[in-house]
Amino acid sequence: MYKVISPQTNKIYALKKVSFDKADQTAIAGYKNEIRLLNRMAEREEASGVSHCIRLFDWETCDDKGYLLMVFPLVEENNGVVDGMR
């Protein structure tokens, strides 16, 4: 996970980069299914007005370069950034 800033809004987001280097086709399909699932959950939460999961703002798959990018809201814990952020 990386901490990134939007050049348009100056808001801070979390960027998850998933490399396909060591993943087989089943794992890659699982990552893409995760995106579909997060999008469906967001639609249901939007319809109900209740939020229980993290929101996926945007994503991009770069099959030719072997990675997937996902943009989430930045979640902070204990007055600091979540462990593992760069």
Contacts in CASP RR format, 6 or more apart in sequence:
PFRMAT RR
TARGET T0000
AUTHOR 0000-0000-0000
METHOD contacts of the structure
MODEL  1
MYKVISPQTNKIYALKKVSFDKADQTAIAGYKNEIRLLNRMAEREEASGV
SHCIRLFDWETCDDKGYLLMVFPLVEENNGVVDGMR
1 14 0 8 1.000
1 15 0 8 1.000
1 16 0 8 1.000
1 82 0 8 1.000
1 84 0 8 1.000
1 85 0 8 1.000
1 86 0 8 1.000
2 14 0 8 1.000
2 15 0 8 1.000
2 16 0 8 1.000
2 17 0 8 1.000
2 85 0 8 1.000
2 86 0 8 1.000
3 12 0 8 1.000
3 13 0 8 1.000
3 14 0 8 1.000
3 15 0 8 1.000
3 74 0 8 1.000
3 81 0 8 1.000
3 85 0 8 1.000
3 86 0 8 1.000
4 12 0 8 1.000
4 13 0 8 1.000
4 14 0 8 1.000
4 15 0 8 1.000
4 71 0 8 1.000
5 11 0 8 1.000
5 12 0 8 1.000
5 13 0 8 1.000
6 12 0 8 1.000
6 13 0 8 1.000
12 74 0 8 1.000
13 57 0 8 1.000
13 71 0 8 1.000
13 72 0 8 1.000
13 73 0 8 1.000
13 74 0 8 1.000
14 71 0 8 1.000
14 72 0 8 1.000
14 73 0 8 1.000
14 74 0 8 1.000
14 75 0 8 1.000
14 82 0 8 1.000
14 85 0 8 1.000
15 69 0 8 1.000
15 70 0 8 1.000
15 71 0 8 1.000
15 72 0 8 1.000
16 69 0 8 1.000
16 70 0 8 1.000
16 71 0 8 1.000
16 72 0 8 1.000
17 67 0 8 1.000
17 68 0 8 1.000
17 69 0 8 1.000
18 31 0 8 1.000
18 67 0 8 1.000
18 68 0 8 1.000
18 69 0 8 1.000
18 70 0 8 1.000
19 66 0 8 1.000
19 67 0 8 1.000
20 27 0 8 1.000
20 28 0 8 1.000
20 63 0 8 1.000
20 66 0 8 1.000
20 67 0 8 1.000
20 68 0 8 1.000
21 66 0 8 1.000
23 31 0 8 1.000
31 68 0 8 1.000
32 61 0 8 1.000
32 68 0 8 1.000
35 56 0 8 1.000
35 59 0 8 1.000
35 70 0 8 1.000
38 53 0 8 1.000
38 54 0 8 1.000
38 55 0 8 1.000
38 56 0 8 1.000
39 56 0 8 1.000
41 53 0 8 1.000
42 53 0 8 1.000
42 55 0 8 1.000
42 56 0 8 1.000
45 51 0 8 1.000
45 52 0 8 1.000
45 53 0 8 1.000
54 72 0 8 1.000
54 73 0 8 1.000
54 75 0 8 1.000
55 72 0 8 1.000
55 73 0 8 1.000
56 70 0 8 1.000
56 71 0 8 1.000
56 72 0 8 1.000
57 71 0 8 1.000
57 72 0 8 1.000
57 73 0 8 1.000
58 70 0 8 1.000
58 71 0 8 1.000
59 68 0 8 1.000
59 69 0 8 1.000
59 70 0 8 1.000
59 71 0 8 1.000
60 68 0 8 1.000
60 69 0 8 1.000
61 67 0 8 1.000
61 68 0 8 1.000
61 69 0 8 1.000
62 68 0 8 1.000
62 69 0 8 1.000
74 81 0 8 1.000
75 82 0 8 1.000
76 82 0 8 1.000
END
